[in-house]
Amino acid sequence: MSMQTLIVKCRLPVVLILACNTSGLAEEYYCDFRGRTFDNHSLAPLSPGTSRMMNLGSSGLEMKLPAGKMLPSVGISPVFRVRGDFEITASFEVRNQRSPQEGYGCGPTIYLTTHSIAETSAMLGRLSRPGKKQVYSTNISTTVDAKRQHQVRLVDAFGQRGKLRLARAGAELSFLVADGKAGAFRELRKVEFTTADIQLVRFAAQQSDAFTPVDIVWHDITIRAEELRDRPETLAKKERRHSPTYAPAPKPERLPLWWSLASGFAIILLVSVVFWYRRTH
């Protein structure tokens, strides 16, 4: 079933957990794609024209990127923000495990970011990398002095099915994975992150080069958090929905050109006055 013609929605996806839940993750969003259902109300494809590369089937939401054209990623995102502690989990299957000729690797990824000057972001993926390497990739990235800095760690991966999870407690972010259908989660890495709201959560198929096709399937996704902000069902009828588009981090404001020119002229005038005064006295 093509995503372009898809109109059916998941069952009511947001579940409010009872107060006896001691984890503090009071709200939950869940969608199972294996029922050939896509929640148009709470999920949105990212990047115009890429929905044709997604198809729903009995096994889930397939994302298929052909060779011949370089598309860094094709993905979907919830149309709400994530606040406080959270667990973001997705189960996947890699159907094409061909290693790319170049690049950082291809496969399923979960990417999240906060929209701020530093634009602190995190990515967890199950990637096929050049040299026939199969890995779990963890990455933290921030902008420092107008330059993007990445902290990447790789761990060997086995099998073509599993689960990815990003979990935040306070300002710490954990990267966890589970192998196969019923494997237990294990922590790959824990880092200092940020307590800021998550503006974008992207479940994607990542491409590495223009020569290697990518074919992955998402079975289901779960987002548990202290608060899921701006959920569509909580907004007033005419209230604007959150738009989960990727945008570069905002840059520090620069002085207007006219102000720079005026400042330069003032400096030149001051130097001229000082020079004239010394010549005449």
C-alpha positions as protocol buffer text, in pm:
chain_id: "A"
residue {
  index: 1
  type: MET
  ca { x: 0 y: 0 z: 0 }
}
residue {
  index: 2
  type: SER
  ca { x: 153 y: 329 z: -107 }
}
residue {
  index: 3
  type: MET
  ca { x: 198 y: 608 z: 146 }
}
residue {
  index: 4
  type: GLN
  ca { x: 66 y: 852 z: -114 }
}
residue {
  index: 5
  type: THR
  ca { x: -281 y: 696 z: -102 }
}
residue {
  index: 6
  type: LEU
  ca { x: -283 y: 608 z: 266 }
}
residue {
  index: 7
  type: ILE
  ca { x: -572 y: 754 z: 465 }
}
residue {
  index: 8
  type: VAL
  ca { x: -632 y: 504 z: 746 }
}
residue {
  index: 9
  type: LYS
  ca { x: -519 y: 589 z: 1099 }
}
residue {
  index: 10
  type: CYS
  ca { x: -389 y: 386 z: 1391 }
}
residue {
  index: 11
  type: ARG
  ca { x: -613 y: 319 z: 1684 }
}
residue {
  index: 12
  type: LEU
  ca { x: -605 y: 602 z: 1939 }
}
residue {
  index: 13
  type: PRO
  ca { x: -227 y: 619 z: 1985 }
}
residue {
  index: 14
  type: VAL
  ca { x: -179 y: 822 z: 2301 }
}
residue {
  index: 15
  type: VAL
  ca { x: -221 y: 637 z: 2628 }
}
residue {
  index: 16
  type: LEU
  ca { x: -212 y: 811 z: 2964 }
}
residue {
  index: 17
  type: ILE
  ca { x: -40 y: 582 z: 3214 }
}
residue {
  index: 18
  type: LEU
  ca { x: -195 y: 553 z: 3561 }
}
residue {
  index: 19
  type: ALA
  ca { x: -39 y: 746 z: 3848 }
}
residue {
  index: 20
  type: CYS
  ca { x: 94 y: 424 z: 4001 }
}
residue {
  index: 21
  type: ASN
  ca { x: 358 y: 414 z: 3727 }
}
residue {
  index: 22
  type: THR
  ca { x: 676 y: 487 z: 3921 }
}
residue {
  index: 23
  type: SER
  ca { x: 892 y: 548 z: 3615 }
}
residue {
  index: 24
  type: GLY
  ca { x: 764 y: 904 z: 3580 }
}
residue {
  index: 25
  type: LEU
  ca { x: 695 y: 854 z: 3209 }
}
residue {
  index: 26
  type: ALA
  ca { x: 330 y: 951 z: 3231 }
}
residue {
  index: 27
  type: GLU
  ca { x: 241 y: 966 z: 2862 }
}
residue {
  index: 28
  type: GLU
  ca { x: 285 y: 714 z: 2583 }
}
residue {
  index: 29
  type: TYR
  ca { x: 248 y: 709 z: 2206 }
}
residue {
  index: 30
  type: TYR
  ca { x: 243 y: 377 z: 2021 }
}
residue {
  index: 31
  type: CYS
  ca { x: 188 y: 279 z: 1659 }
}
residue {
  index: 32
  type: ASP
  ca { x: 210 y: -71 z: 1510 }
}
residue {
  index: 33
  type: PHE
  ca { x: 264 y: -57 z: 1134 }
}
residue {
  index: 34
  type: ARG
  ca { x: 215 y: -432 z: 1092 }
}
residue {
  index: 35
  type: GLY
  ca { x: -160 y: -384 z: 1071 }
}
residue {
  index: 36
  type: ARG
  ca { x: -107 y: -188 z: 749 }
}
residue {
  index: 37
  type: THR
  ca { x: -199 y: 127 z: 940 }
}
residue {
  index: 38
  type: PHE
  ca { x: -31 y: 466 z: 950 }
}
residue {
  index: 39
  type: ASP
  ca { x: -132 y: 740 z: 1190 }
}
residue {
  index: 40
  type: ASN
  ca { x: -181 y: 1042 z: 963 }
}
residue {
  index: 41
  type: HIS
  ca { x: -303 y: 1236 z: 1264 }
}
residue {
  index: 42
  type: SER
  ca { x: 17 y: 1214 z: 1470 }
}
residue {
  index: 43
  type: LEU
  ca { x: 290 y: 1113 z: 1222 }
}
residue {
  index: 44
  type: ALA
  ca { x: 421 y: 1290 z: 913 }
}
residue {
  index: 45
  type: PRO
  ca { x: 669 y: 1200 z: 637 }
}
residue {
  index: 46
  type: LEU
  ca { x: 974 y: 1426 z: 624 }
}
residue {
  index: 47
  type: SER
  ca { x: 1104 y: 1584 z: 302 }
}
residue {
  index: 48
  type: PRO
  ca { x: 866 y: 1651 z: 10 }
}
residue {
  index: 49
  type: GLY
  ca { x: 834 y: 1375 z: -248 }
}
residue {
  index: 50
  type: THR
  ca { x: 978 y: 1096 z: -34 }
}
residue {
  index: 51
  type: SER
  ca { x: 649 y: 931 z: 65 }
}
residue {
  index: 52
  type: ARG
  ca { x: 661 y: 732 z: -261 }
}
residue {
  index: 53
  type: MET
  ca { x: 960 y: 549 z: -113 }
}
residue {
  index: 54
  type: MET
  ca { x: 751 y: 421 z: 180 }
}
residue {
  index: 55
  type: ASN
  ca { x: 502 y: 136 z: 164 }
}
residue {
  index: 56
  type: LEU
  ca { x: 284 y: -34 z: 424 }
}
residue {
  index: 57
  type: GLY
  ca { x: 267 y: -411 z: 432 }
}
residue {
  index: 58
  type: SER
  ca { x: 184 y: -691 z: 671 }
}
residue {
  index: 59
  type: SER
  ca { x: 537 y: -673 z: 814 }
}
residue {
  index: 60
  type: GLY
  ca { x: 532 y: -297 z: 874 }
}
residue {
  index: 61
  type: LEU
  ca { x: 638 y: 33 z: 719 }
}
residue {
  index: 62
  type: GLU
  ca { x: 897 y: -31 z: 447 }
}
residue {
  index: 63
  type: MET
  ca { x: 1141 y: 243 z: 347 }
}
residue {
  index: 64
  type: LYS
  ca { x: 1314 y: 169 z: 20 }
}
residue {
  index: 65
  type: LEU
  ca { x: 1578 y: 396 z: -131 }
}
residue {
  index: 66
  type: PRO
  ca { x: 1695 y: 294 z: -479 }
}
residue {
  index: 67
  type: ALA
  ca { x: 2048 y: 323 z: -612 }
}
residue {
  index: 68
  type: GLY
  ca { x: 2125 y: 592 z: -866 }
}
residue {
  index: 69
  type: LYS
  ca { x: 2029 y: 894 z: -660 }
}
residue {
  index: 70
  type: MET
  ca { x: 2171 y: 1015 z: -331 }
}
residue {
  index: 71
  type: LEU
  ca { x: 1906 y: 1077 z: -65 }
}
residue {
  index: 72
  type: PRO
  ca { x: 2070 y: 1110 z: 279 }
}
residue {
  index: 73
  type: SER
  ca { x: 1756 y: 979 z: 451 }
}
residue {
  index: 74
  type: VAL
  ca { x: 1385 y: 912 z: 414 }
}
residue {
  index: 75
  type: GLY
  ca { x: 1182 y: 919 z: 732 }
}
residue {
  index: 76
  type: ILE
  ca { x: 882 y: 1005 z: 943 }
}
residue {
  index: 77
  type: SER
  ca { x: 835 y: 1208 z: 1260 }
}
residue {
  index: 78
  type: PRO
  ca { x: 564 y: 1263 z: 1521 }
}
residue {
  index: 79
  type: VAL
  ca { x: 399 y: 1605 z: 1505 }
}
residue {
  index: 80
  type: PHE
  ca { x: 453 y: 1671 z: 1875 }
}
residue {
  index: 81
  type: ARG
  ca { x: 743 y: 1759 z: 2103 }
}
residue {
  index: 82
  type: VAL
  ca { x: 893 y: 1544 z: 2379 }
}
residue {
  index: 83
  type: ARG
  ca { x: 956 y: 1698 z: 2722 }
}
residue {
  index: 84
  type: GLY
  ca { x: 1142 y: 1565 z: 3026 }
}
residue {
  index: 85
  type: ASP
  ca { x: 1264 y: 1208 z: 3068 }
}
residue {
  index: 86
  type: PHE
  ca { x: 1176 y: 972 z: 2784 }
}
residue {
  index: 87
  type: GLU
  ca { x: 1218 y: 635 z: 2614 }
}
residue {
  index: 88
  type: ILE
  ca { x: 1198 y: 625 z: 2235 }
}
residue {
  index: 89
  type: THR
  ca { x: 1192 y: 271 z: 2096 }
}
residue {
  index: 90
  type: ALA
  ca { x: 1150 y: 122 z: 1749 }
}
residue {
  index: 91
  type: SER
  ca { x: 1173 y: -234 z: 1615 }
}
residue {
  index: 92
  type: PHE
  ca { x: 1326 y: -284 z: 1272 }
}
residue {
  index: 93
  type: GLU
  ca { x: 1428 y: -530 z: 1004 }
}
residue {
  index: 94
  type: VAL
  ca { x: 1711 y: -479 z: 753 }
}
residue {
  index: 95
  type: ARG
  ca { x: 1614 y: -641 z: 423 }
}
residue {
  index: 96
  type: ASN
  ca { x: 1914 y: -532 z: 220 }
}
residue {
  index: 97
  type: GLN
  ca { x: 2242 y: -570 z: 405 }
}
residue {
  index: 98
  type: ARG
  ca { x: 2472 y: -469 z: 118 }
}
residue {
  index: 99
  type: SER
  ca { x: 2769 y: -264 z: 233 }
}
residue {
  index: 100
  type: PRO
  ca { x: 2807 y: 76 z: 68 }
}
residue {
  index: 101
  type: GLN
  ca { x: 3118 y: 174 z: -122 }
}
residue {
  index: 102
  type: GLU
  ca { x: 3162 y: 497 z: 72 }
}
residue {
  index: 103
  type: GLY
  ca { x: 3002 y: 718 z: 334 }
}
residue {
  index: 104
  type: TYR
  ca { x: 2905 y: 668 z: 698 }
}
residue {
  index: 105
  type: GLY
  ca { x: 2673 y: 371 z: 655 }
}
residue {
  index: 106
  type: CYS
  ca { x: 2316 y: 284 z: 557 }
}
residue {
  index: 107
  type: GLY
  ca { x: 2025 y: 137 z: 751 }
}
residue {
  index: 108
  type: PRO
  ca { x: 1756 y: 224 z: 1008 }
}
residue {
  index: 109
  type: THR
  ca { x: 1821 y: 520 z: 1239 }
}
residue {
  index: 110
  type: ILE
  ca { x: 1650 y: 715 z: 1516 }
}
residue {
  index: 111
  type: TYR
  ca { x: 1756 y: 1078 z: 1519 }
}
residue {
  index: 112
  type: LEU
  ca { x: 1648 y: 1348 z: 1762 }
}
residue {
  index: 113
  type: THR
  ca { x: 1737 y: 1711 z: 1808 }
}
residue {
  index: 114
  type: THR
  ca { x: 1672 y: 2021 z: 2014 }
}
residue {
  index: 115
  type: HIS
  ca { x: 1635 y: 2347 z: 1822 }
}
residue {
  index: 116
  type: SER
  ca { x: 1885 y: 2578 z: 1990 }
}
residue {
  index: 117
  type: ILE
  ca { x: 2208 y: 2758 z: 1913 }
}
residue {
  index: 118
  type: ALA
  ca { x: 2408 y: 2441 z: 1987 }
}
residue {
  index: 119
  type: GLU
  ca { x: 2138 y: 2219 z: 1825 }
}
residue {
  index: 120
  type: THR
  ca { x: 2241 y: 1925 z: 2042 }
}
residue {
  index: 121
  type: SER
  ca { x: 2141 y: 1608 z: 1856 }
}
residue {
  index: 122
  type: ALA
  ca { x: 2166 y: 1232 z: 1894 }
}
residue {
  index: 123
  type: MET
  ca { x: 2149 y: 943 z: 1651 }
}
residue {
  index: 124
  type: LEU
  ca { x: 2131 y: 566 z: 1703 }
}
residue {
  index: 125
  type: GLY
  ca { x: 2140 y: 338 z: 1402 }
}
residue {
  index: 126
  type: ARG
  ca { x: 2194 y: -17 z: 1280 }
}
residue {
  index: 127
  type: LEU
  ca { x: 2423 y: 45 z: 983 }
}
residue {
  index: 128
  type: SER
  ca { x: 2601 y: -139 z: 706 }
}
residue {
  index: 129
  type: ARG
  ca { x: 2932 y: 39 z: 652 }
}
residue {
  index: 130
  type: PRO
  ca { x: 3202 y: 22 z: 384 }
}
residue {
  index: 131
  type: GLY
  ca { x: 3423 y: -285 z: 414 }
}
residue {
  index: 132
  type: LYS
  ca { x: 3131 y: -521 z: 492 }
}
residue {
  index: 133
  type: LYS
  ca { x: 3107 y: -394 z: 848 }
}
residue {
  index: 134
  type: GLN
  ca { x: 2777 y: -430 z: 1037 }
}
residue {
  index: 135
  type: VAL
  ca { x: 2755 y: -193 z: 1334 }
}
residue {
  index: 136
  type: TYR
  ca { x: 2539 y: -9 z: 1581 }
}
residue {
  index: 137
  type: SER
  ca { x: 2631 y: 357 z: 1545 }
}
residue {
  index: 138
  type: THR
  ca { x: 2590 y: 610 z: 1827 }
}
residue {
  index: 139
  type: ASN
  ca { x: 2646 y: 979 z: 1765 }
}
residue {
  index: 140
  type: ILE
  ca { x: 2617 y: 1299 z: 1968 }
}
residue {
  index: 141
  type: SER
  ca { x: 2658 y: 1625 z: 1775 }
}
residue {
  index: 142
  type: THR
  ca { x: 2667 y: 1991 z: 1874 }
}
residue {
  index: 143
  type: THR
  ca { x: 2763 y: 2322 z: 1717 }
}
residue {
  index: 144
  type: VAL
  ca { x: 3069 y: 2486 z: 1874 }
}
residue {
  index: 145
  type: ASP
  ca { x: 3217 y: 2808 z: 1734 }
}
residue {
  index: 146
  type: ALA
  ca { x: 2999 y: 2774 z: 1421 }
}
residue {
  index: 147
  type: LYS
  ca { x: 3140 y: 2426 z: 1353 }
}
residue {
  index: 148
  type: ARG
  ca { x: 2950 y: 2098 z: 1382 }
}
residue {
  index: 149
  type: GLN
  ca { x: 3125 y: 1852 z: 1614 }
}
residue {
  index: 150
  type: HIS
  ca { x: 3041 y: 1480 z: 1625 }
}
residue {
  index: 151
  type: GLN
  ca { x: 3123 y: 1218 z: 1887 }
}
residue {
  index: 152
  type: VAL
  ca { x: 3074 y: 880 z: 1720 }
}
residue {
  index: 153
  type: ARG
  ca { x: 3114 y: 533 z: 1869 }
}
residue {
  index: 154
  type: LEU
  ca { x: 3058 y: 206 z: 1683 }
}
residue {
  index: 155
  type: VAL
  ca { x: 2973 y: -139 z: 1820 }
}
residue {
  index: 156
  type: ASP
  ca { x: 2960 y: -460 z: 1614 }
}
residue {
  index: 157
  type: ALA
  ca { x: 2608 y: -571 z: 1520 }
}
residue {
  index: 158
  type: PHE
  ca { x: 2478 y: -916 z: 1431 }
}
residue {
  index: 159
  type: GLY
  ca { x: 2151 y: -1020 z: 1273 }
}
residue {
  index: 160
  type: GLN
  ca { x: 1911 y: -818 z: 1063 }
}
residue {
  index: 161
  type: ARG
  ca { x: 1632 y: -765 z: 1319 }
}
residue {
  index: 162
  type: GLY
  ca { x: 1625 y: -586 z: 1649 }
}
residue {
  index: 163
  type: LYS
  ca { x: 1522 y: -280 z: 1845 }
}
residue {
  index: 164
  type: LEU
  ca { x: 1673 y: 64 z: 1893 }
}
residue {
  index: 165
  type: ARG
  ca { x: 1613 y: 279 z: 2201 }
}
residue {
  index: 166
  type: LEU
  ca { x: 1716 y: 627 z: 2312 }
}
residue {
  index: 167
  type: ALA
  ca { x: 1638 y: 698 z: 2679 }
}
residue {
  index: 168
  type: ARG
  ca { x: 1689 y: 1018 z: 2877 }
}
residue {
  index: 169
  type: ALA
  ca { x: 1696 y: 1053 z: 3256 }
}
residue {
  index: 170
  type: GLY
  ca { x: 1769 y: 1406 z: 3369 }
}
residue {
  index: 171
  type: ALA
  ca { x: 2050 y: 1531 z: 3146 }
}
residue {
  index: 172
  type: GLU
  ca { x: 2187 y: 1184 z: 3069 }
}
residue {
  index: 173
  type: LEU
  ca { x: 2109 y: 1005 z: 2743 }
}
residue {
  index: 174
  type: SER
  ca { x: 2148 y: 628 z: 2701 }
}
residue {
  index: 175
  type: PHE
  ca { x: 2183 y: 437 z: 2375 }
}
residue {
  index: 176
  type: LEU
  ca { x: 2034 y: 86 z: 2398 }
}
residue {
  index: 177
  type: VAL
  ca { x: 1979 y: -199 z: 2151 }
}
residue {
  index: 178
  type: ALA
  ca { x: 1817 y: -541 z: 2152 }
}
residue {
  index: 179
  type: ASP
  ca { x: 1899 y: -814 z: 1900 }
}
residue {
  index: 180
  type: GLY
  ca { x: 1631 y: -1022 z: 1730 }
}
residue {
  index: 181
  type: LYS
  ca { x: 1262 y: -1030 z: 1816 }
}
residue {
  index: 182
  type: ALA
  ca { x: 1289 y: -1101 z: 2188 }
}
residue {
  index: 183
  type: GLY
  ca { x: 1643 y: -1001 z: 2284 }
}
residue {
  index: 184
  type: ALA
  ca { x: 1702 y: -808 z: 2606 }
}
residue {
  index: 185
  type: PHE
  ca { x: 1812 y: -446 z: 2584 }
}
residue {
  index: 186
  type: ARG
  ca { x: 2175 y: -368 z: 2653 }
}
residue {
  index: 187
  type: GLU
  ca { x: 2332 y: -26 z: 2695 }
}
residue {
  index: 188
  type: LEU
  ca { x: 2596 y: 73 z: 2441 }
}
residue {
  index: 189
  type: ARG
  ca { x: 2672 y: 418 z: 2572 }
}
residue {
  index: 190
  type: LYS
  ca { x: 2565 y: 687 z: 2818 }
}
residue {
  index: 191
  type: VAL
  ca { x: 2645 y: 1057 z: 2770 }
}
residue {
  index: 192
  type: GLU
  ca { x: 2569 y: 1403 z: 2906 }
}
residue {
  index: 193
  type: PHE
  ca { x: 2296 y: 1545 z: 2683 }
}
residue {
  index: 194
  type: THR
  ca { x: 2049 y: 1827 z: 2757 }
}
residue {
  index: 195
  type: THR
  ca { x: 1719 y: 1864 z: 2938 }
}
residue {
  index: 196
  type: ALA
  ca { x: 1572 y: 2080 z: 2660 }
}
residue {
  index: 197
  type: ASP
  ca { x: 1255 y: 1975 z: 2479 }
}
residue {
  index: 198
  type: ILE
  ca { x: 1303 y: 1742 z: 2183 }
}
residue {
  index: 199
  type: GLN
  ca { x: 1180 y: 1927 z: 1875 }
}
residue {
  index: 200
  type: LEU
  ca { x: 1228 y: 1648 z: 1621 }
}
residue {
  index: 201
  type: VAL
  ca { x: 1224 y: 1268 z: 1645 }
}
residue {
  index: 202
  type: ARG
  ca { x: 1298 y: 1106 z: 1311 }
}
residue {
  index: 203
  type: PHE
  ca { x: 1263 y: 736 z: 1228 }
}
residue {
  index: 204
  type: ALA
  ca { x: 1448 y: 697 z: 900 }
}
residue {
  index: 205
  type: ALA
  ca { x: 1626 y: 487 z: 643 }
}
residue {
  index: 206
  type: GLN
  ca { x: 1973 y: 635 z: 598 }
}
residue {
  index: 207
  type: GLN
  ca { x: 2159 y: 616 z: 268 }
}
residue {
  index: 208
  type: SER
  ca { x: 2539 y: 617 z: 248 }
}
residue {
  index: 209
  type: ASP
  ca { x: 2615 y: 664 z: -122 }
}
residue {
  index: 210
  type: ALA
  ca { x: 2439 y: 679 z: -457 }
}
residue {
  index: 211
  type: PHE
  ca { x: 2549 y: 327 z: -554 }
}
residue {
  index: 212
  type: THR
  ca { x: 2390 y: 122 z: -276 }
}
residue {
  index: 213
  type: PRO
  ca { x: 2013 y: 71 z: -237 }
}
residue {
  index: 214
  type: VAL
  ca { x: 1859 y: 68 z: 111 }
}
residue {
  index: 215
  type: ASP
  ca { x: 1562 y: -147 z: 214 }
}
residue {
  index: 216
  type: ILE
  ca { x: 1444 y: -151 z: 577 }
}
residue {
  index: 217
  type: VAL
  ca { x: 1116 y: -206 z: 763 }
}
residue {
  index: 218
  type: TRP
  ca { x: 989 y: -45 z: 1082 }
}
residue {
  index: 219
  type: HIS
  ca { x: 756 y: -280 z: 1271 }
}
residue {
  index: 220
  type: ASP
  ca { x: 638 y: -46 z: 1546 }
}
residue {
  index: 221
  type: ILE
  ca { x: 741 y: 263 z: 1742 }
}
residue {
  index: 222
  type: THR
  ca { x: 687 y: 365 z: 2105 }
}
residue {
  index: 223
  type: ILE
  ca { x: 748 y: 706 z: 2262 }
}
residue {
  index: 224
  type: ARG
  ca { x: 712 y: 727 z: 2642 }
}
residue {
  index: 225
  type: ALA
  ca { x: 781 y: 1056 z: 2818 }
}
residue {
  index: 226
  type: GLU
  ca { x: 698 y: 1279 z: 3111 }
}
residue {
  index: 227
  type: GLU
  ca { x: 507 y: 1494 z: 2863 }
}
residue {
  index: 228
  type: LEU
  ca { x: 421 y: 1475 z: 2494 }
}
residue {
  index: 229
  type: ARG
  ca { x: 363 y: 1839 z: 2409 }
}
residue {
  index: 230
  type: ASP
  ca { x: 129 y: 1973 z: 2140 }
}
residue {
  index: 231
  type: ARG
  ca { x: -32 y: 1639 z: 2059 }
}
residue {
  index: 232
  type: PRO
  ca { x: -291 y: 1705 z: 1786 }
}
residue {
  index: 233
  type: GLU
  ca { x: -583 y: 1582 z: 1998 }
}
residue {
  index: 234
  type: THR
  ca { x: -497 y: 1836 z: 2272 }
}
residue {
  index: 235
  type: LEU
  ca { x: -490 y: 2143 z: 2047 }
}
residue {
  index: 236
  type: ALA
  ca { x: -778 y: 2379 z: 1986 }
}
residue {
  index: 237
  type: LYS
  ca { x: -944 y: 2354 z: 1645 }
}
residue {
  index: 238
  type: LYS
  ca { x: -756 y: 2649 z: 1491 }
}
residue {
  index: 239
  type: GLU
  ca { x: -438 y: 2614 z: 1696 }
}
residue {
  index: 240
  type: ARG
  ca { x: -127 y: 2561 z: 1486 }
}
residue {
  index: 241
  type: ARG
  ca { x: 27 y: 2214 z: 1494 }
}
residue {
  index: 242
  type: HIS
  ca { x: 395 y: 2154 z: 1556 }
}
residue {
  index: 243
  type: SER
  ca { x: 578 y: 2107 z: 1224 }
}
residue {
  index: 244
  type: PRO
  ca { x: 857 y: 1845 z: 1257 }
}
residue {
  index: 245
  type: THR
  ca { x: 1087 y: 1978 z: 985 }
}
residue {
  index: 246
  type: TYR
  ca { x: 1464 y: 1959 z: 1006 }
}
residue {
  index: 247
  type: ALA
  ca { x: 1630 y: 2299 z: 1005 }
}
residue {
  index: 248
  type: PRO
  ca { x: 1991 y: 2402 z: 1074 }
}
residue {
  index: 249
  type: ALA
  ca { x: 2062 y: 2545 z: 1414 }
}
residue {
  index: 250
  type: PRO
  ca { x: 1999 y: 2919 z: 1432 }
}
residue {
  index: 251
  type: LYS
  ca { x: 2315 y: 3124 z: 1401 }
}
residue {
  index: 252
  type: PRO
  ca { x: 2409 y: 3410 z: 1633 }
}
residue {
  index: 253
  type: GLU
  ca { x: 2263 y: 3738 z: 1516 }
}
residue {
  index: 254
  type: ARG
  ca { x: 2495 y: 3953 z: 1308 }
}
residue {
  index: 255
  type: LEU
  ca { x: 2502 y: 4332 z: 1306 }
}
residue {
  index: 256
  type: PRO
  ca { x: 2318 y: 4492 z: 1013 }
}
residue {
  index: 257
  type: LEU
  ca { x: 2535 y: 4611 z: 723 }
}
residue {
  index: 258
  type: TRP
  ca { x: 2437 y: 4975 z: 773 }
}
residue {
  index: 259
  type: TRP
  ca { x: 2549 y: 4961 z: 1136 }
}
residue {
  index: 260
  type: SER
  ca { x: 2884 y: 4809 z: 1040 }
}
residue {
  index: 261
  type: LEU
  ca { x: 2939 y: 5083 z: 778 }
}
residue {
  index: 262
  type: ALA
  ca { x: 2839 y: 5357 z: 1022 }
}
residue {
  index: 263
  type: SER
  ca { x: 3075 y: 5220 z: 1287 }
}
residue {
  index: 264
  type: GLY
  ca { x: 3360 y: 5208 z: 1035 }
}
residue {
  index: 265
  type: PHE
  ca { x: 3295 y: 5566 z: 926 }
}
residue {
  index: 266
  type: ALA
  ca { x: 3289 y: 5684 z: 1289 }
}
residue {
  index: 267
  type: ILE
  ca { x: 3626 y: 5520 z: 1357 }
}
residue {
  index: 268
  type: ILE
  ca { x: 3780 y: 5680 z: 1047 }
}
residue {
  index: 269
  type: LEU
  ca { x: 3640 y: 6020 z: 1146 }
}
residue {
  index: 270
  type: LEU
  ca { x: 3777 y: 5986 z: 1500 }
}
residue {
  index: 271
  type: VAL
  ca { x: 4124 y: 5895 z: 1373 }
}
residue {
  index: 272
  type: SER
  ca { x: 4117 y: 6192 z: 1133 }
}
residue {
  index: 273
  type: VAL
  ca { x: 4021 y: 6434 z: 1411 }
}
residue {
  index: 274
  type: VAL
  ca { x: 4301 y: 6306 z: 1636 }
}
residue {
  index: 275
  type: PHE
  ca { x: 4553 y: 6336 z: 1350 }
}
residue {
  index: 276
  type: TRP
  ca { x: 4437 y: 6693 z: 1269 }
}
residue {
  index: 277
  type: TYR
  ca { x: 4454 y: 6795 z: 1636 }
}
residue {
  index: 278
  type: ARG
  ca { x: 4812 y: 6674 z: 1669 }
}
residue {
  index: 279
  type: ARG
  ca { x: 4914 y: 6855 z: 1350 }
}
residue {
  index: 280
  type: THR
  ca { x: 4766 y: 7187 z: 1461 }
}
residue {
  index: 281
  type: HIS
  ca { x: 4872 y: 7189 z: 1827 }
}
